[in-house]
Amino acid sequence: SDDIDIAFLAHAFQFSGGDIRNVAVTAAYLAADERRPVEMRDLIRGTEAEYRKLGRICVEAEFGVYYGMLGQFDGFADRAETVSPDRAARPSREDLDPMAVGRRRWPSGATPGPL
């Protein structure tokens, strides 16, 4: 998209190569979810998501004029199925025991696969 400010992104944020990749992938997914090209808002939201993962705080001094776009990243929660806590499956004691792998009963024909 024409609105992407690469110079701003390069100077405003200090990321490793892997972090940059994560920002770009998140931005691509956000744009694809709306079936449009990547825009600056997607990169800002991707940066916000990466900051959260890194435990960093999003401050206006770093995001500058794009600070107003923050607070919009909620992941893809609207696409996820939500289950109330009373309906959620609770793991059994055996599920929580890492030594129980060999003792688990598998449905007929199912195998645990490589561990």
MARBA-3410 file (N, C-alpha, C, O; in Angstrom, 1 decimal):
115
0.8,-1.2,0.0,0.0,0.0,0.0,0.9,1.3,0.0,2.0,1.2,0.5 ~ 0.4,2.3,-0.5,1.1,3.6,-0.6,1.3,4.3,0.7,2.1,5.2,0.9 ~ 0.5,3.9,1.7,0.5,4.7,3.0,1.6,4.1,4.0,1.7,4.7,5.0 ~ 2.3,3.1,3.6,3.3,2.5,4.5,4.6,3.4,4.6,5.2,3.7,3.6 ~ 4.9,3.8,5.8,6.0,4.7,6.1,7.2,3.8,6.6,7.4,3.7,7.8
8.0,3.3,5.6,9.1,2.4,6.0,10.1,3.1,6.8,10.7,2.6,7.7 ~ 10.4,4.4,6.4,11.4,5.1,7.1,11.1,5.3,8.6,11.9,5.2,9.5 ~ 9.8,5.6,8.9,9.3,5.7,10.3,9.5,4.4,11.0,10.1,4.4,12.1 ~ 9.0,3.3,10.4,9.1,2.0,11.1,10.6,1.7,11.4,10.9,1.1,12.4 ~ 11.5,1.9,10.4,12.9,1.6,10.6,13.5,2.4,11.7,14.4,1.8,12.4
13.2,3.6,11.9,13.8,4.5,12.9,13.1,4.5,14.2,13.8,4.7,15.3 ~ 11.8,4.2,14.3,11.1,4.3,15.5,11.2,3.1,16.4,11.1,3.2,17.6 ~ 11.4,1.9,15.8,11.3,0.7,16.6,12.6,-0.1,16.4,13.2,-0.2,15.3 ~ 13.1,-0.6,17.5,14.3,-1.5,17.5,13.9,-2.9,17.7,13.5,-3.3,18.8 ~ 13.9,-3.7,16.6,13.5,-5.1,16.6,14.7,-5.9,16.0,15.5,-5.4,15.2
14.7,-7.2,16.4,15.6,-8.1,15.8,14.9,-8.6,14.5,13.8,-8.2,14.2 ~ 15.7,-9.3,13.7,15.1,-9.8,12.4,13.9,-10.7,12.6,12.9,-10.6,11.9 ~ 13.9,-11.5,13.7,12.7,-12.4,13.9,11.5,-11.6,14.4,10.4,-11.9,14.0 ~ 11.8,-10.5,15.1,10.7,-9.6,15.6,10.0,-8.9,14.4,8.8,-8.8,14.3 ~ 10.9,-8.5,13.4,10.4,-7.8,12.2,9.5,-8.8,11.4,8.5,-8.4,10.9
10.0,-10.0,11.3,9.2,-11.0,10.6,7.9,-11.2,11.3,6.9,-11.3,10.6 ~ 7.8,-11.3,12.6,6.6,-11.5,13.3,5.6,-10.3,13.1,4.4,-10.5,12.9 ~ 6.1,-9.1,13.1,5.3,-7.9,12.8,4.7,-8.0,11.4,3.5,-7.8,11.2 ~ 5.6,-8.4,10.4,5.1,-8.5,9.0,4.1,-9.6,8.8,3.1,-9.4,8.1 ~ 4.3,-10.7,9.5,3.3,-11.8,9.3,2.0,-11.5,10.0,0.9,-11.7,9.4
2.0,-10.8,11.2,0.8,-10.4,11.8,0.1,-9.4,10.9,-1.1,-9.5,10.8 ~ 0.8,-8.5,10.4,0.2,-7.5,9.5,-0.4,-8.1,8.3,-1.5,-7.7,7.9 ~ 0.3,-9.1,7.7,-0.3,-9.8,6.5,-1.6,-10.5,6.9,-2.5,-10.5,6.1 ~ -1.6,-11.2,8.0,-2.8,-11.9,8.5,-4.0,-10.9,8.7,-5.1,-11.2,8.3 ~ -3.7,-9.8,9.3,-4.7,-8.8,9.6,-5.3,-8.3,8.3,-6.5,-8.2,8.1
-4.5,-8.0,7.3,-4.9,-7.5,6.0,-5.7,-8.6,5.3,-6.7,-8.3,4.7 ~ -5.2,-9.8,5.3,-5.8,-10.9,4.6,-7.2,-11.2,5.2,-8.1,-11.6,4.5 ~ -7.3,-11.0,6.5,-8.6,-11.3,7.1,-9.7,-10.4,6.6,-10.9,-10.7,6.6 ~ -9.2,-9.2,6.1,-10.2,-8.2,5.5,-10.1,-8.2,4.0,-10.7,-7.3,3.3 ~ -9.3,-9.1,3.4,-9.1,-9.3,2.0,-8.7,-8.0,1.3,-9.3,-7.5,0.3
-7.6,-7.4,1.8,-7.1,-6.2,1.2,-5.5,-6.2,1.4,-5.0,-7.0,2.1 ~ -4.9,-5.3,0.7,-3.4,-5.2,0.9,-3.0,-4.7,2.3,-3.8,-4.1,3.0 ~ -1.8,-5.0,2.7,-1.3,-4.5,4.0,-1.2,-3.0,3.9,-0.7,-2.4,3.0 ~ -1.6,-2.4,5.0,-1.6,-0.9,5.2,-0.8,-0.6,6.5,-0.4,-1.5,7.2 ~ -0.5,0.6,6.6,0.3,1.1,7.8,-0.4,0.7,9.1,0.3,0.3,10.0
-1.7,0.8,9.1,-2.4,0.4,10.4,-2.1,-1.1,10.7,-2.0,-1.4,11.9 ~ -2.0,-1.9,9.8,-1.7,-3.3,10.0,-0.3,-3.5,10.6,-0.1,-4.3,11.6 ~ 0.7,-2.8,10.1,2.0,-2.8,10.6,2.1,-2.3,12.0,2.9,-2.8,12.9 ~ 1.3,-1.2,12.3,1.3,-0.6,13.7,0.7,-1.6,14.6,1.2,-1.9,15.7 ~ -0.4,-2.3,14.2,-1.1,-3.3,15.0,-0.2,-4.5,15.2,-0.2,-5.1,16.3
0.6,-4.9,14.2,1.5,-6.0,14.3,2.6,-5.6,15.3,3.1,-6.5,16.0 ~ 3.1,-4.4,15.2,4.1,-3.9,16.2,3.6,-3.9,17.6,4.3,-4.3,18.5 ~ 2.3,-3.5,17.8,1.7,-3.5,19.1,1.7,-4.9,19.6,2.0,-5.2,20.8 ~ 1.3,-5.9,18.8,1.2,-7.3,19.2,2.6,-7.8,19.6,2.7,-8.5,20.6 ~ 3.6,-7.4,18.8,5.0,-7.9,19.1,5.5,-7.3,20.4,6.1,-7.9,21.2
5.2,-6.0,20.6,5.5,-5.4,21.9,4.9,-6.1,23.0,5.6,-6.3,24.1 ~ 3.6,-6.5,22.9,3.0,-7.2,24.0,3.7,-8.5,24.3,3.9,-8.9,25.4 ~ 4.0,-9.3,23.2,4.7,-10.5,23.4,6.1,-10.3,24.1,6.5,-11.2,24.8 ~ 6.7,-9.2,23.8,8.1,-8.9,24.3,8.0,-8.3,25.7,9.0,-8.1,26.4 ~ 6.7,-8.0,26.1,6.6,-7.4,27.5,6.9,-5.9,27.5,7.2,-5.3,28.5
6.9,-5.3,26.3,7.2,-3.9,26.2,6.0,-3.0,26.2,4.9,-3.5,25.9 ~ 6.2,-1.8,26.7,5.0,-0.8,26.8,5.0,0.0,25.5,6.0,0.5,25.0 ~ 3.8,0.2,25.0,3.6,1.1,23.8,3.5,2.5,24.3,2.5,2.9,24.9 ~ 4.5,3.4,23.9,4.4,4.8,24.4,4.3,5.7,23.1,4.8,5.3,22.1 ~ 3.7,6.8,23.4,3.5,7.8,22.3,4.8,8.2,21.7,4.8,8.5,20.4
5.8,8.4,22.5,7.1,8.9,21.9,7.6,7.9,20.8,8.3,8.4,19.9 ~ 7.4,6.6,20.9,7.8,5.7,19.9,6.9,5.6,18.7,7.3,5.6,17.6 ~ 5.6,5.6,19.0,4.6,5.4,17.9,4.3,6.7,17.2,3.7,6.7,16.1 ~ 4.6,7.8,17.8,4.4,9.1,17.1,3.0,9.4,16.6,2.0,9.1,17.4 ~ 2.8,9.8,15.4,1.5,10.1,14.8,0.6,8.9,14.7,-0.6,9.0,14.5
1.2,7.7,14.8,0.4,6.5,14.7,-0.1,5.9,16.0,-0.7,4.9,16.1 ~ 0.2,6.7,17.1,-0.2,6.2,18.4,-1.7,6.0,18.5,-2.1,5.2,19.3 ~ -2.4,6.8,17.8,-3.9,6.7,17.9,-4.4,5.4,17.3,-5.6,5.0,17.6 ~ -3.6,4.6,16.6,-4.0,3.3,16.1,-3.9,2.2,17.1,-4.3,1.1,16.9 ~ -3.2,2.5,18.2,-3.0,1.4,19.2,-4.3,1.1,20.0,-5.3,1.9,19.9
-4.3,0.0,20.6,-5.5,-0.5,21.4,-6.5,-1.2,20.5,-7.5,-1.6,20.9 ~ -6.1,-1.3,19.2,-7.0,-1.9,18.3,-6.7,-3.4,18.1,-7.5,-4.1,17.5 ~ -5.5,-3.8,18.5,-5.1,-5.2,18.3,-5.7,-6.1,19.4,-5.4,-6.0,20.5 ~ -6.6,-7.0,18.9,-7.2,-7.9,19.8,-6.9,-9.3,19.3,-7.7,-10.3,19.6 ~ -5.9,-9.4,18.4,-5.6,-10.7,17.8,-6.8,-11.1,16.9,-7.3,-10.2,16.1
-7.1,-12.3,16.8,-8.2,-12.8,16.0,-9.3,-13.4,16.9,-9.9,-14.4,16.5 ~ -9.5,-12.7,18.0,-10.5,-13.2,19.0,-11.9,-13.3,18.4,-12.6,-14.2,18.8 ~ -12.2,-12.4,17.5,-13.6,-12.5,17.0,-13.8,-13.7,16.2,-15.0,-14.1,16.0 ~ -12.8,-14.4,15.8,-12.9,-15.6,15.0,-12.8,-16.9,15.9,-13.2,-18.0,15.5 ~ -12.4,-16.7,17.1,-12.2,-17.9,18.0,-13.6,-18.2,18.7,-14.4,-17.3,19.0
-13.8,-19.5,18.8,-14.9,-20.0,19.5,-14.7,-19.8,21.0,-13.7,-20.2,21.6 ~ -15.6,-19.2,21.7,-15.5,-19.0,23.1,-16.3,-20.0,23.9,-17.5,-20.3,23.4 ~ -15.8,-20.5,24.9,-16.5,-21.5,25.7,-16.5,-21.0,27.2,-15.5,-20.6,27.7 ~ -17.7,-21.0,27.8,-17.8,-20.6,29.1,-17.1,-21.6,30.0,-17.0,-22.8,29.7 ~ -16.5,-21.1,31.2,-15.7,-21.9,32.0,-16.5,-23.2,32.5,-15.8,-24.2,32.7
-17.8,-23.1,32.7,-18.5,-24.2,33.2,-18.7,-25.3,32.1,-19.0,-26.5,32.4 ~ -18.5,-24.9,30.8,-18.7,-25.9,29.7,-17.3,-26.4,29.3,-17.2,-27.4,28.5 ~ -16.3,-25.7,29.7,-14.9,-26.1,29.2,-14.5,-27.5,29.8,-14.8,-27.8,31.0 ~ -13.9,-28.3,29.0,-13.5,-29.6,29.4,-12.3,-29.4,30.4,-11.4,-28.7,30.1 ~ -12.4,-30.1,31.5,-11.4,-30.0,32.5,-10.5,-31.2,32.3,-10.9,-32.3,32.1
-9.1,-31.0,32.4,-8.2,-32.1,32.2,-8.3,-33.0,33.4,-8.5,-32.6,34.6 ~ -8.1,-34.3,33.2,-8.1,-35.3,34.3,-6.8,-35.2,34.9,-5.8,-34.7,34.4 ~ -6.7,-35.9,36.1,-5.4,-36.0,36.8,-4.4,-36.7,35.9,-3.2,-36.3,35.9 ~ -4.8,-37.7,35.2,-3.9,-38.4,34.3,-3.4,-37.5,33.2,-2.2,-37.6,32.8 ~ -4.2,-36.6,32.7,-3.8,-35.7,31.6,-2.7,-34.7,32.1,-1.8,-34.3,31.4
-2.8,-34.4,33.4,-1.8,-33.5,34.0,-0.5,-34.1,34.4,0.5,-33.5,34.7 ~ -0.5,-35.5,34.4,0.7,-36.2,34.9,1.6,-36.5,33.7,1.2,-37.4,32.8 ~ 2.8,-35.9,33.6,3.6,-36.1,32.4,4.2,-37.6,32.4,4.6,-38.0,31.3 ~ 4.1,-38.3,33.5,4.6,-39.7,33.5,3.5,-40.7,33.1,3.8,-41.9,32.9 ~ 2.3,-40.2,32.8,1.2,-41.1,32.5,1.1,-41.3,31.0,0.2,-42.1,30.6
2.0,-40.8,30.2,1.8,-41.0,28.7,1.7,-42.4,28.3,0.8,-42.8,27.5 ~ 2.5,-43.3,28.9,2.5,-44.7,28.5,1.2,-45.4,29.1,0.9,-46.5,28.6 ~ 0.6,-44.8,30.1,-0.6,-45.5,30.7,-1.9,-45.0,30.1,-3.0,-45.6,30.4 ~ -1.9,-44.0,29.2,-3.1,-43.5,28.6,-3.8,-44.6,27.8,-3.2,-45.4,27.1 ~ -5.1,-44.5,27.9,-5.9,-45.4,27.0,-6.3,-44.6,25.8,-6.9,-43.6,25.9
-6.0,-45.2,24.6,-6.3,-44.5,23.4,-7.5,-45.2,22.8,-7.7,-46.4,22.9 ~ -8.3,-44.4,22.1,-9.5,-44.9,21.4,-9.0,-46.0,20.4,-7.9,-46.0,19.9 ~ -9.9,-47.0,20.2,-9.6,-48.1,19.3,-9.1,-47.5,18.0,-9.8,-46.7,17.4 ~ -8.0,-48.0,17.5,-7.4,-47.6,16.2,-6.6,-46.4,16.3,-5.9,-46.0,15.3 ~ -6.6,-45.6,17.4,-5.8,-44.4,17.5,-4.5,-44.7,18.2,-4.4,-45.6,19.0
-3.5,-44.0,17.8,-2.2,-44.2,18.4,-1.7,-42.8,18.8,-2.1,-41.8,18.2 ~ -0.8,-42.7,19.8,-0.4,-41.4,20.2,0.6,-40.7,19.3,0.8,-39.5,19.4 ~ 1.1,-41.4,18.3,2.1,-40.9,17.4,3.4,-40.7,18.0,3.6,-41.0,19.2 ~ 4.4,-40.2,17.3,5.7,-40.0,17.8,5.7,-39.0,19.0,5.0,-38.0,18.9 ~ 6.5,-39.2,20.0,6.5,-38.3,21.1,7.9,-37.6,21.1,8.1,-36.8,22.0
END
